[in-house]
Amino acid sequence: MPPFKVLLPVLFIVFGGIGYYFYSQKKEVPQEKNIHALVKKGKFKVKVTATGELKAKRSEKIRGPQGMRNAQIHQTNITDMIPEGTLVKAGDYVATLDKTDLDNKMKDAMTEIEKMETQLEQAKIDTTIELRGIRDELINLKFAKQEKLLYVEQSKYEAKSVIQQAEIDLQRTERDYNQLLAKFRLSQTKAEAKISEINASLRQQQLKMKILTDLAKEFIIKAPKDGMLIYARGWEGKIGPGSRVSAWNPIVAELPDLSDMVSKTFVNEVDISKVQKGQDVRITVDAFPDNEYTGQVIKVANIGEQLRNYDSKVFEVVVQVNEIDSILRPAMTTGNEIVTNIYDDVLFIPIEALFNDSVSFVYKKNNGNLVKQEVIIGASNEDELIVEHGLEEGNEILLAEPSDTEKLTFVPLDKAIKDEILRKQEEDRKARQALMEEKKKKVKDEKISDDNSGGGFIIFN
């Protein structure tokens, strides 16, 4: 038999054994490593962690035309806009709005003005012709009346019937003259009223044209003061080139006060009860991970809201940034660690080590034996919880339930001790809340510029 065929089974067995050994070692090490933990002692921090977004507490709004509603222009589009983050001075160009609707309305107004001017001119010509004709008739009747009067004077020596006929002709002529004179006056009044009506309509169209002309100048938007331009936010997102601007909310951009910044975040309804005004906050900025800032909660919404893409209600929380840093800009994403409580020199364990079965207990190693030790727990954070009684620093506890749990001895706590500890917990809770109320009073209620964003960030605990 060739030597290679003899060695092949041997090599297979050797390498198979080595592979099994390393596989079993890798499989068992993490299991052995993660099955237990030690009770720790020290400072314990309770916090709510949430992402947020930087914004200026105060900002100057850059608005589009204020007269769009009066001109019956409900919305328009931004055709051009300078880049976000541009430093501008008062009077500098910011944006241009689409004037298509405005130009059409100006053309319509100009057409109406030309129409009114033509009507006015025609009315004046018609009035002149009509009144001139009546005036000529009045002159002719005046001459006729003089002739009739002369005939009456000449016929005074004639027969009585001739005299009466002459007087009747004179009266008829005088009546025709007076009627025509009244018609002249009425026609004159009518013409004046018609011309006044056309003039009023003309003035109305001219005023409309002036409003539209003045409004057209506002479609070129300029900065009201010096600052860094930030695009405004609407329900459809950031407002920029191509965005729609509404007549009811014509904000196109902002000039934020970068010396006073806040982080706006949203906390879900499960954790909002832990958050209060005056609480300290540790703030990080995603763009500069090595930098850290301090802050304080200055506003907690009383009413929740339903944000898009989220199932649960969330509450707006505003955090004041204490430091001033030139690198901070609105819309930067922040991490906010809201510290709700700090406990000094307490025992704490991983949350996974706690079990419940009518009472709270842990699986503790006691002189080589495993027991079910009853414990009294206190506050917790996302990873660990405080143990008020039942354990000591350095005790070894399990992080997973053992297979023979029903055979283990249960070690209960004395009821008197439990009652005493619960009483002290309540006293501590009231004392901490009293201190928190004092901190709340020091937080001033301040108005924060609205951004109409309609969105936000939710906690990721």
Number of C-alpha atoms within 10 A of each C-alpha: 5 6 7 8 9 10 10 10 10 11 11 10 11 10 11 11 12 10 12 10 11 11 11 10 11 10 10 11 10 10 10 9 9 11 14 17 18 16 18 20 17 12 12 20 17 20 23 20 21 22 23 28 21 22 26 26 23 20 20 17 21 21 19 25 20 15 16 22 13 12 17 12 14 13 16 22 18 20 15 16 19 16 14 14 14 12 14 19 15 11 12 14 14 20 21 19 24 19 17 11 15 20 14 11 18 19 13 13 20 16 13 17 20 13 13 19 16 13 17 19 14 13 17 16 11 13 19 13 12 15 17 13 12 17 15 11 16 19 12 12 19 17 13 17 21 14 14 21 18 13 16 21 13 12 16 13 10 11 9 11 9 14 17 15 13 21 18 14 17 21 15 14 21 19 14 16 20 15 13 17 16 12 14 20 14 12 16 16 12 13 19 15 12 17 19 13 13 19 16 13 16 20 14 14 20 16 13 19 21 14 16 21 14 13 18 19 10 18 18 17 20 19 23 17 14 14 20 18 23 25 23 21 20 19 11 11 14 15 21 23 18 14 18 19 23 18 20 11 13 18 21 28 26 23 24 22 16 21 14 17 23 24 27 26 26 26 28 21 13 10 15 19 9 14 19 22 21 23 20 21 24 18 26 20 20 13 12 12 10 8 10 12 15 16 22 23 24 22 22 18 15 10 9 16 16 13 17 9 7 10 8 13 16 25 21 20 22 25 28 23 24 15 14 12 13 8 8 18 18 19 15 15 20 22 21 27 19 23 20 18 18 13 13 10 11 16 23 25 25 21 15 15 20 22 18 9 6 6 10 15 22 25 25 25 16 13 7 7 9 19 20 22 21 23 21 18 21 15 17 19 17 12 11 18 23 23 22 19 16 16 21 15 14 12 14 18 25 20 20 15 14 12 7 7 13 9 10 14 13 16 15 14 14 9 9 9 12 16 11 10 16 16 12 12 16 11 12 12 11 12 12 13 12 12 10 17 14 11 14 16 11 11 15 11 9 10 9 14 14 13 18 12 13 14 18 16 19 21 17 10 13
